[in-house]
């Protein structure tokens, strides 16, 4: 099935025959390289309608012959990015025999670079598609992390690769976003003084959970800067040293209440340094010779005297 891209110039004579350029995009990968080149070409012909037929994944002689017959019948130009030399040679030979205009966007460049650097290319089709897949995985991780920021959507907490817990303004969110940009699906849960954490936190695999903490003086400074940026009063329980001390004590009691979660102190660390430490902890947890690892390891419920500071 060919896509039709209409001409953009609406001032041409209605009786004038429509100009149509017929192109076949042929690739042993996904064809995205050729499509990008054709997109750049099409804008140079605003009065021309384009008929684009895509034929990705062409990797056998029989597939090449079928595509060449199609293109010949449609009187089309073949634009190809065939990486495998044998298949590319078959395509070029068949096009020449049928006098079909054909343009190789990748073969000559591969050849010239190979000669210049003295190295053989890997000649692996679809490598760019693998990169695209990795890219979209990172996008999915970022979306998941944003949707699970600050205690949101705890019903799908088990789908996270790791879960960060900590008091307010302990850099859970920037750390979560940084990790998500490297493909980690991250959820973060705020620990609020006097409020038990969500029960889902005790139901998921406890090896995924890392507590984030920060020294009280730095936390106070961050909170004051935050209030100042919002134009709010700096005095109050949010920036009260005693309140902060109680919050940190409450966090430590929760961390120790069940399966003990590892603690990362981010004081004086860049987000990159903190992220490396978190990843190292999670990977070490995965490598544990623990028969319970890989299965949900529920933490016992908080004792009554630990539900409140």
C-alpha positions in Angstrom: 0.0 0.0 0.0 1.5 3.3 -1.1 1.2 6.5 0.9 0.1 9.6 -1.1 1.7 12.9 -0.2 -0.2 15.7 -2.0 1.3 18.8 -3.6 1.3 21.9 -1.4 0.9 24.5 -4.1 -2.8 25.2 -4.5 -2.3 28.0 -7.1 -1.6 25.6 -10.1 -4.0 25.4 -13.0 -6.8 22.9 -12.2 -6.6 21.5 -15.8 -2.8 20.8 -15.4 -2.1 17.1 -15.0 -0.9 16.3 -11.5 2.7 15.6 -11.2 3.4 12.4 -9.3 6.7 11.0 -8.2 6.5 7.3 -7.4 9.1 6.0 -4.9 9.8 2.6 -3.4 11.7 2.7 -0.1 13.6 -0.7 0.2 15.6 -1.7 3.2 16.8 -4.7 5.0 16.1 -2.9 8.3 13.2 -0.6 9.1 13.7 2.0 6.3 13.9 5.0 8.6 17.2 6.1 7.1 15.8 6.3 3.6 12.5 7.9 4.9 14.5 10.7 6.5 16.3 11.4 3.2 13.1 11.3 1.2 11.5 13.7 3.6 14.3 16.2 3.0 13.9 15.8 -0.7 10.1 16.1 -0.9 10.1 19.6 0.6 12.1 20.8 -2.4 9.2 19.9 -4.7 6.1 21.7 -3.3 4.2 21.3 -6.6 4.7 17.5 -6.7 2.6 14.7 -5.3 4.6 11.8 -4.0 3.5 8.2 -3.9 5.6 6.3 -1.3 5.7 2.5 -1.1 7.6 1.1 1.8 9.3 -2.3 1.7 11.3 -2.9 4.9 12.9 -6.2 6.0 14.1 -7.2 2.5 16.8 -9.8 3.2 16.4 -12.6 0.6 16.8 -12.9 -3.2 13.1 -13.8 -3.6 12.0 -10.7 -1.7 14.3 -8.5 -3.9 12.8 -9.9 -7.1 9.3 -9.3 -5.9 10.0 -5.7 -5.0 11.7 -5.0 -8.3 8.7 -6.4 -10.2 6.4 -4.2 -8.2 8.5 -1.1 -8.7 8.8 -1.8 -12.5 5.0 -2.2 -12.9 4.4 1.0 -10.9 7.2 2.9 -12.9 8.8 3.9 -9.6 12.1 5.0 -8.5 13.8 2.7 -6.0 15.6 4.3 -3.0 17.3 1.7 -0.9 19.4 1.2 2.2 20.5 -2.4 1.9 23.4 -3.1 4.3 24.1 -6.7 3.4 26.3 -6.5 0.3 25.1 -9.7 -1.4 21.4 -8.6 -1.3 22.4 -5.1 -2.4 24.2 -6.4 -5.4 21.2 -8.5 -6.4 18.9 -5.4 -6.2 21.3 -3.2 -8.2 21.7 -5.9 -10.9 17.9 -6.4 -11.2 17.3 -2.7 -11.4 19.9 -2.3 -14.2 18.4 -5.1 -16.2 14.9 -3.6 -16.0 16.2 0.0 -16.4 14.7 1.1 -13.1 16.1 4.3 -11.6 17.7 3.3 -8.3 19.7 5.1 -5.6 21.8 3.5 -3.0 21.9 5.8 0.1 24.2 3.7 2.3 26.4 1.3 0.3 28.8 3.8 -1.2 29.3 5.6 2.1 30.0 2.3 3.9 32.5 1.5 1.3 34.3 4.8 1.4 34.5 4.8 5.2 35.7 1.2 5.2 38.6 2.2 2.9 39.5 5.3 4.8 39.7 3.7 8.2 40.8 0.3 7.1 38.1 -1.6 9.0 35.3 -3.9 7.8 31.8 -2.8 8.6 29.6 -5.1 10.7 27.0 -5.2 7.9 24.2 -5.8 10.4 20.8 -4.6 9.2 18.4 -2.9 11.6 21.0 -1.6 14.1 19.3 1.8 14.2 16.0 0.1 15.0 17.6 -1.5 18.0 18.7 2.0 19.1 15.2 3.2 18.6 13.9 0.4 20.8 16.3 1.4 23.5 15.2 5.0 23.1 11.5 4.1 23.5 12.3 2.0 26.6 13.9 5.1 28.2 10.8 7.2 27.2 8.6 4.5 28.9 10.7 4.6 32.0 10.5 8.4 32.2 6.7 8.3 31.8 6.4 5.7 34.4 8.6 7.6 36.8 6.6 10.9 36.3 3.4 9.0 36.9 4.8 7.5 40.1 6.3 10.6 41.6 5.6 11.7 45.1 3.5 8.7 46.0 1.2 8.7 43.0 -0.3 5.5 41.5 0.7 3.2 44.3 -1.6 0.5 42.9 1.1 -0.2 40.2 4.1 0.2 42.6 5.1 -3.4 41.9 5.9 -2.6 38.3 8.8 -0.3 39.3 12.4 -1.4 38.9 13.2 0.4 42.1 11.4 2.5 44.8 12.9 5.4 46.6 11.5 6.5 50.0 12.4 9.6 52.0 11.2 12.7 53.7 10.1 15.8 51.8 12.9 17.6 49.8 15.4 14.8 50.1 16.0 14.9 46.3 13.8 11.8 45.6 12.3 13.4 42.5 15.5 14.6 40.7 17.2 11.3 41.5 14.2 9.4 40.2 14.1 11.4 36.9 17.9 11.0 36.5 17.6 7.2 36.9 14.6 7.0 34.5 16.6 8.7 31.8 18.9 5.7 32.1 16.0 3.3 31.6 15.0 2.6 35.2 11.3 2.6 36.1 11.3 4.5 39.4 8.6 5.2 41.9 9.2 7.5 44.9 7.2 7.5 48.2 7.3 10.4 50.6 7.6 9.5 54.3 5.4 12.0 56.2 5.7 12.4 60.0 2.9 10.5 61.7 1.5 9.0 58.5 2.1 5.3 57.9 3.5 4.5 54.4 1.1 3.0 51.9 0.5 -0.7 52.5 1.6 -1.5 48.9 5.1 -0.6 50.0 5.1 -3.6 52.3 3.6 -5.9 49.6 6.2 -5.5 46.9 9.7 -7.1 46.6 11.6 -5.4 49.3 14.9 -5.7 47.4 13.6 -2.9 45.1 13.4 -0.3 47.9 16.1 2.2 48.8 15.7 4.9 51.5 17.2 8.3 50.7 18.3 10.5 53.5 20.2 13.8 53.9 21.8 15.5 56.9 19.4 17.8 58.7 21.3 21.1 58.2 21.3 20.6 54.4 17.6 19.6 54.4 16.7 22.7 56.4 18.6 24.9 53.9 16.9 23.2 50.9 13.4 23.6 52.5 14.0 27.3 53.3 15.2 27.9 49.7 12.1 26.2 48.4 9.8 28.3 50.6 11.6 31.5 49.6 11.3 30.6 45.9 7.5 30.2 46.4 7.3 33.5 48.3 6.1 31.8 51.5 6.9 32.4 55.1 10.2 30.7 56.2 9.0 30.1 59.7 6.9 27.0 60.5 7.0 23.3 61.2 8.4 22.6 57.7 11.6 24.4 58.6 11.6 23.8 62.3 14.9 21.9 63.3 13.1 19.8 65.9 10.4 18.8 63.4 13.0 17.8 60.9 14.8 15.8 63.5 11.6 13.9 64.3 11.0 13.3 60.6 14.4 11.8 60.2 13.9 9.6 63.3 10.5 8.5 62.0 12.1 7.6 58.6 14.8 5.5 60.3 12.2 3.6 62.4 10.2 2.8 59.2 13.3 1.7 57.4 14.2 -0.7 60.2 10.6 -1.9 60.9 10.6 -4.8 58.5 13.0 -6.1 55.8 15.8 -3.4 56.4 16.0 -1.2 53.4 19.4 0.1 52.3 20.0 3.8 53.0 21.8 6.3 50.7 22.8 9.6 52.3 22.9 12.1 49.4 24.5 14.9 51.5 27.2 16.7 49.4 26.7 14.3 46.5 25.8 15.1 42.9 22.7 13.4 41.5 25.1 11.3 39.3 27.0 10.1 42.4 23.8 9.3 44.3 22.4 7.5 41.3 25.5 5.3 40.9 25.2 4.4 44.6 21.5 3.5 44.3 22.2 1.4 41.1 25.1 -0.4 42.8 22.8 -1.3 45.8 20.0 -2.6 43.6 22.4 -4.7 41.4 24.0 -6.1 44.6 20.5 -7.0 45.9 19.8 -8.8 42.6 23.0 -10.8 43.0 22.2 -12.0 46.5 22.2 -15.7 47.0 18.8 -15.4 48.6 16.1 -18.0 47.9 13.5 -15.3 48.4 15.1 -13.0 45.9 13.0 -12.5 42.8 9.8 -13.2 44.6 7.7 -10.7 46.6 9.3 -10.4 50.1 6.7 -8.7 52.2 7.8 -6.7 55.2 6.0 -7.3 58.5 3.5 -4.6 59.4 4.6 -1.7 61.5 4.1 -2.2 65.2 1.6 0.1 66.8 4.3 2.1 68.5 6.0 2.7 65.1 3.0 4.2 63.4 3.5 7.4 65.2 6.7 9.1 66.2 
